[in-house]
Amino acid sequence: MVCTVSGLALITPLVLRRGPSSRLAGVDPYRRDPAAEARPLLRMANLDDFARLPEATTTQQIDAAPPDLSPCGGTAGVIAHNRQPVHVYAAPGAAAIAWLAPQQHGSDTWLPVVGHRPGWAQVLLPSRPNGASGWIPTAELALTLTPQEVRVHRESQRLQLFTHGRLAGTWRIHAGVNETSTPAGRTFLLAATRHTASTLTLALGSHGNTPSTCTAAFGTVAIHALGPQPDQRSVDCHTCIRVPPVAMDALSSVPLGSLVRVYR
């Protein structure tokens, strides 16, 4: 499917279980929560149950995951976080197909909600194949809103940042094309890694067909700053989205879980 530029398409809003997160109020969205790090990855009572299922990570292929049926669409800006490990289902009430940890690559796992039914939220997953999704009971999620969305245009090599549906910034970038194209469709900001105080890499929930090592996961696409030679494409960075420093400054305040739409 070829995605064309469109406005923000809304899903029916979910009832949020809490107010807007502090991540949307000027606080560093990538600040680690010491209390969260102290939580055990798995509760002992669920060890056997989780052990029989694949973990929804950037390196895991989950063929049973339903595909994203609206890869060109927008969302209502609802994002979800699981404070504890949770099951992921192919459909509400169906058998579990995977489990999801509360963190990915050192960042809290925030996922965009792309559909819902009473008591359930459908979220995009960080797993392979691109566009994998799953259903999680809303009782097991913290839900909040993000006002921001990122749009990447491969043909014109532009990145746009929207806030509350309005254009907040646009920059010339270098995205993968041809045989090393940045995957088209919708994904999201998955995790953030600061190599130094001034160097930020934003991993996305999508995966390229070249061995990118810009993130902690082999092949996972990322947004990061351009190198000293902007027109030189590193052999291990073809599918990534490389942006000028001013764009990275703007993106550094975008909450994890925010939607990223990549157009052909």
Beta strands, then each sheet from edge to edge (+ up, - down):
strand 1: 78-81
strand 2: 86-89
strand 3: 96-100
strand 4: 103-104
strand 5: 107-108
strand 6: 110-117
strand 7: 120-124
strand 8: 133-137
strand 9: 142-145
strand 10: 148-153
strand 11: 158-163
strand 12: 166-172
strand 13: 185-196
strand 14: 199-207
strand 15: 220-225
strand 16: 241-243
strand 17: 259-263
sheet 1: 8+ 7- 6+ 1- 9+
sheet 2: 2+ 3-
sheet 3: 4+ 5-
sheet 4: 12+ 11- 10+ 17+ 13- 14+ 15- 16-
end
